[in-house]
Amino acid sequence: MQQKYFNRFEIKYQISIVKRDDIIRHIKPLMELDPHVVNNHHYEVRSLYFDSPFKKSFFEKTNGIKTRVKLRIRYYPDFQNGDEELVFIELKKKNNENVSKNRILVPFGDAINILENKTPEAKNFYKNATPEDKANLNEIWYLYKRYYLQPVCLVCYDRQPYVAKIKNRFRITFDTNVRVRNYNFNLHIGSEGCKYVVSPNIAIMEIKFNSFIPNWAIQILQRNNVIQQKMSKFASGIEHTRSFGLV
């Protein structure tokens, strides 16, 4: 979970739980659970998304803008080192199916203060940051101030991730119990008060690869008759909470 930089393609599908189990059965000879999974099944992901008062990121997604960026804080409650709680402040950039992510790992309790930039926590973190983290922070701070970004929704879900046994940069993830709320943005609080973004009987499958999908994976997808279906947890979460009133 410590990786800070990604640049890859991501393709999404919405499938039934029955179909998910069929696909997992087919991929198991060639893929294995991500080693970060500690309970032999899944881990939880909680993401706090930010947007402008005029919902810039939301409307860029719903209007089909090909190149866009959004800010979020991502928390993995299952992966904490003792008493030290950490979160990622992350910029997710998208150009069609190409996704890049630049993120910095910060103390849980300092995340918002670091975003605010002029605080003692931000100054101290920046002083001790790597050159790469400083570059990411400068971009994050620019976007945060430029668009008056503020928290708009918290999305949480369970992720079951598989990696290829030979070339482990090829990944397939299955997300279930995708839920959202547009109040109480405390990342310590999980799904309490959340609404389902998709039915609990549906899994969001994502194919993630750097340059190509292995032929065996294409054959498994074709055999199971899955069809690409674009879906944004962030935009769907906003729609489900009806939190897009303008000022």
N, C-alpha and C positions, 0 to 999 in steps of 0.2 A: 504493500500500500504506500510505500515511500516514493515511488516513481513520480517525478515532477513534470516531465515533458512527454507529450504524446503527439504523434502525427500519423494518422491512419484513416482508413475508410470504415464507415459504419453503416450497415444496412439493417433496417428494422422490419419485424413481422409481428402481427398479432395472431396468436394461435391458441387453441384450446389446451387445457391442462392434459387431456388425453393425448393430443398430438405432441405436446412437449415431452411426455413420458416415452412416446414412440421414438422421437428423435434422439432423446438421451440414450435409449437402448441401442440405437444404430451407431451413435458416435463413440460409445464407450470403448470399443476396441482400439480407437485411434486418438482418443482424448481422455483427459483426466481432470478431476476437480482441481481448481486453482489451489496451490498449497496454502494460500491465506485462509481458506475455509477451515475453521477449527471445529465445527460441530458435524462434519461429514455430510453437510447438506447445503447450507447457504450462509450468507452474512447479511446484516442489515445496512442499508444506505439511507442517510438523511441529508437532504440538500435544501439549503435556504437560498431562494432565488431573489435577485434584486432587479428592479426595473425603474424607469423614469416615471414621473407623475403622469405623463401622457402615454405610458405603456409602449415605449419604443420597441423593446425586444419582443413583446407579445405581437404587435402588429407587423413587425418585420417577418416573424414566423408565419402568421396567418395570411399575410399578403404574398407569401412566396418569394421574399427577397433571398437571393441565392447566397450572398455573402453577409454574414451577421456575426455578432459576438454578444455573449451575455455573461454576467457576473454571478457567481454563487459561492456559498460556503458549504463545503462538503464534510460530513462527519461520519465516521465509521465507528459506531459504539462498541463493536466487537473487537476492535483492534486498538487498545490503549495500553501504554507501557506503565504499569503500576499506577502511581498517583499522577503521572504526567498525562494530561489529556491534550490531544492535538487535533487540529482541524486543518483542512486545506482552504485557502482563499484561491479561487480558480477562475480564470478566464477561459471560456469554451468558445472557440471560433469555428465557424462552419462555412464551407464553400461547396455547395451541393452535398455529396456524400463524404467529402473529405473533412475530417475533424482534427483540429489541433487543440491541445490543452496545455496551458502554462499555469502552474500553480505553485504556491508557497505554503510551507508547513509552519503553522504558528500555534502558540498556546491557545487552548480553547477560550480561556477567559479574556484574552487580549485581542481576539479577532476583530471585534467591532471597533475597538480603540485604534487598532492598526489601520483599519479602513479609513478612519477619520483623519489620518495623516498627521495632524499637528500635535498629537498627544505625546506624552512622555514614552508610552509604550511603543508608539510608531517610531519615534526618533531612536530609541534604544535598539529596536529590532533592525531598523535600516542600517544603523552604525555597524552592526555585527553580521549583516547579511552578506552572502556571496555576490559577486558581480551579476550573476544570472538572476538571483532573487531581487536585487536592486532594480534591474531592468524591468522585471515583471511588476514590481511594486510601483514603479513610476507610471507604467501603463495603466495599472489598476486604479491608481489615484487620479490619473487624468480622466478616465471614463467615469469614475465615481463622482467627481466634482462637476465634470462637463455636463452630465445628464441628470444630476441631482438624484442619483440612484438611492433607492430605499427598499427594504424587504417587502415582498408582495405575497409570497407563498412558500410554505414548507412542504416538500414532497418526501415521503419515505416509502421504502419498499424492501422486499427480500430478494436478494440476488444469488442465483445459482450459476457460478461461472466455470466454464470448462476451457482448458488450454490444450493445444495439440501436443502429443507426446514427443514428436520429433522437432517440429518448428513451433515452439510455444508462443510465438508472436501472433499466431492465428488463434482467435478466441471466439467462443459462442457463449453468450450469457442469456439467462432466463430470469426475468423479473416478474414477481407476482406480488399480490396484495399492495398494489400501487395506490397510495392514499395521499390526500392533500388537505391543508387547512390554510386559511388566510388571516389568522390571528395567532397570538401566543407563539412567537417565533423562537422560543427556547428549544435549542437542539437536544437538550437532555430529555425532553418530553417526546416520546415516540408518536404513536398513531392516535393518541387520545384526542377525541373531537374531530378526527379527520373524516373526509368523505372519500369513497372509492373513486379513482379516476377511470378505471376500467373494472369490469366484473371480476370478482375473485376467481371465477372459472376461466379467466383469460391470462395467458402469459405473454409478455413482450419479449420476443427473441431478438437478439442483436448479433449479427455477424460482424466481426472486427478483424481487419487484415491490413497489412502494409502495402502490398502490391497486387496480390491475386488470391482468389479463393481456391483451395486445393480441389482437384477434380473429384476426389472421393466425397468431399463435402457437398459439391454441386449435385452429385448423384443422389445423396441422401435427401437434399432439399427437394429435388425433382420427384423422388420416389414418394415423398410425403405431401406433394402437391401444395407446398407453401408459396404464397404470393407476397411480394414486398408490399408493405403498407406503412407509409411514413407516419410517425407519431411522435409528438413532443410531450414529455411528461410535464414540462413547465407550462406550455400553452394550454394543454388539456386541463391541467390543474387550475389555471386561471379561469378557464371557462366553467369548470365545475363548481368553483366557489363564487362565480359571478363578480369577481373583484376587478372589474375593468371600467369602473366609472371614471370619467375624466374630470379634471378641475379646470 
